Amino acid sequence: MKYFLLSLVASSMLFAQEKLVIDAKKFEANDAKGISIFTGDVKLRKAKDKLDADRLEVYMSSKDSEKRVPLKYIAIGNVSFDIISKDKEYEGKGNKVIYYPNKEEYEIIGNGYIKEKVEDRKIYGDKIFINQITGEAKVSGTEDKPVRFIINLDNNKDSAKADK
């Protein structure tokens, strides 16, 4: 329980006074390894961001660090999420999602889907990588399920008539 409280305190410091709230049916921690594991109907909430999964593993920095902070989150099983950052708003899902907070990198593995809500762009793939700092994105498909990218084009009929 001590490690759990330290994890939450460190996480809240990382997110500048924002609260990180994780609800689950079961919790276990290994202080020596710096890992907290949440299982069963896991719900993570931080400001407007949310993530739901069957299992969530939170890897923390070493005890020797000045402040213990999350280094990596791994969500497994029926993962769905909503993320709001700067001028972007995403919703998505996948079999497994890995997030590196220091690098602001996401990996969605297995049946990946992301929708960028503001520009209404959708991408499907077996493995999706996104770096929010650099804007880099990489998507891989499989033989049976190639990458699919969908953009809704503005087909404004009034502007088409004006061009005639």
C-alpha positions in Angstrom: 0.0 0.0 0.0 2.9 2.3 0.8 4.3 1.9 -2.8 0.8 2.5 -4.2 0.6 5.8 -2.4 4.1 6.8 -3.5 3.2 5.9 -7.1 0.2 8.1 -7.1 2.0 11.0 -5.4 4.9 10.8 -7.9 2.5 10.6 -10.8 0.6 13.6 -9.7 3.8 15.6 -9.4 4.7 14.6 -12.9 1.5 15.9 -14.3 1.8 19.3 -12.6 -0.9 19.2 -10.0 -3.2 17.1 -12.1 -4.6 14.0 -10.5 -3.9 10.5 -11.9 -6.7 8.2 -10.8 -6.6 4.4 -11.4 -9.5 2.2 -10.5 -9.3 -1.6 -10.8 -10.6 -4.7 -9.2 -7.1 -5.9 -8.1 -3.8 -4.2 -7.3 -0.3 -5.5 -6.6 3.1 -3.9 -6.5 6.7 -4.8 -6.3 8.6 -1.9 -4.8 12.0 -3.5 -5.6 11.2 -3.7 -9.3 9.3 -0.4 -9.4 6.1 -1.9 -10.9 2.5 -1.6 -10.0 0.0 -3.9 -11.7 -3.8 -3.2 -11.9 -6.1 -5.9 -13.2 -9.8 -6.2 -13.8 -11.9 -3.4 -15.3 -9.0 -0.9 -15.1 -9.9 2.7 -15.6 -7.2 5.4 -15.7 -8.2 9.1 -15.6 -5.9 12.2 -15.8 -7.6 15.5 -16.5 -9.6 14.8 -19.7 -7.5 11.8 -20.7 -8.9 8.3 -20.1 -7.8 4.8 -20.7 -9.7 1.5 -20.1 -8.1 -1.9 -20.1 -8.2 -5.4 -18.6 -4.7 -4.9 -17.2 -2.4 -1.9 -16.6 1.3 -2.1 -15.6 3.0 1.1 -14.4 6.8 1.1 -14.3 8.4 3.7 -12.0 11.9 5.2 -11.9 14.3 3.7 -9.3 14.1 4.4 -5.6 17.5 6.1 -5.9 15.9 8.8 -8.1 15.2 12.1 -6.5 11.5 11.7 -7.4 9.8 8.5 -8.4 8.0 9.1 -11.6 6.2 6.8 -14.2 8.6 5.7 -17.0 6.2 3.5 -18.9 2.6 2.4 -18.9 1.5 -0.9 -20.5 -2.2 -1.4 -21.0 -3.2 -4.9 -22.1 -6.6 -6.4 -23.2 -9.6 -4.5 -24.6 -7.7 -1.2 -24.5 -9.6 1.9 -25.4 -8.5 5.5 -24.8 -9.3 9.2 -25.3 -6.3 11.6 -25.2 -6.3 15.4 -25.5 -3.0 17.2 -26.1 -2.4 20.7 -27.3 -4.7 21.2 -30.4 -5.3 17.4 -31.0 -7.9 15.1 -29.6 -7.6 11.3 -30.2 -9.7 8.3 -29.5 -8.5 4.8 -30.1 -8.2 1.2 -29.2 -5.9 -1.8 -29.5 -5.0 -5.1 -27.9 -2.0 -3.5 -26.2 -1.0 0.1 -25.7 2.5 1.2 -24.4 3.0 4.8 -23.4 6.4 6.5 -22.5 5.5 9.7 -20.8 9.1 11.2 -20.9 9.1 10.9 -24.7 5.4 11.3 -25.2 5.4 8.2 -27.4 2.6 5.7 -27.9 2.7 2.2 -29.4 -0.6 0.5 -30.2 -0.2 -3.2 -31.0 -2.8 -5.5 -32.4 -6.0 -4.4 -34.0 -5.0 -0.7 -33.7 -7.3 2.1 -34.4 -6.9 5.9 -33.9 -9.3 8.7 -34.8 -8.0 12.3 -34.7 -11.3 14.0 -33.8 -10.5 17.6 -34.9 -9.6 16.8 -38.5 -11.7 13.6 -38.5 -8.8 11.3 -39.7 -8.8 7.6 -39.0 -6.0 5.1 -39.2 -6.1 1.3 -38.7 -3.1 -1.0 -38.4 -1.6 -3.9 -36.6 1.1 -1.6 -35.1 0.8 2.1 -34.7 3.6 4.4 -33.4 3.0 8.1 -32.5 5.4 10.6 -31.0 3.5 13.7 -29.9 6.6 15.9 -29.6 7.9 15.3 -33.1 4.6 14.6 -34.8 6.1 11.4 -36.2 3.7 8.5 -36.9 4.4 5.0 -38.3 1.9 2.4 -39.1 2.3 -1.3 -40.0 -0.2 -3.7 -41.3 -0.3 -7.4 -42.0 -0.8 -9.5 -45.1 -4.4 -10.0 -44.2 -5.1 -6.5 -42.8 -3.1 -3.8 -44.6 -2.9 -0.2 -43.2 -6.0 1.8 -43.8 -6.0 5.6 -43.6 -9.4 7.5 -44.0 -9.8 11.2 -44.4 -13.1 12.9 -44.8 -12.8 15.3 -47.7 -14.7 18.6 -47.7 -17.0 18.2 -50.7 -18.8 21.5 -50.3 -21.3 21.6 -53.2 -21.8 25.4 -52.9 -18.1 26.0 -53.6 -18.1 23.5 -56.5 -21.0 25.5 -58.1 -19.2 28.8 -57.7 -16.2 27.4 -59.6 -18.4 26.6 -62.7 
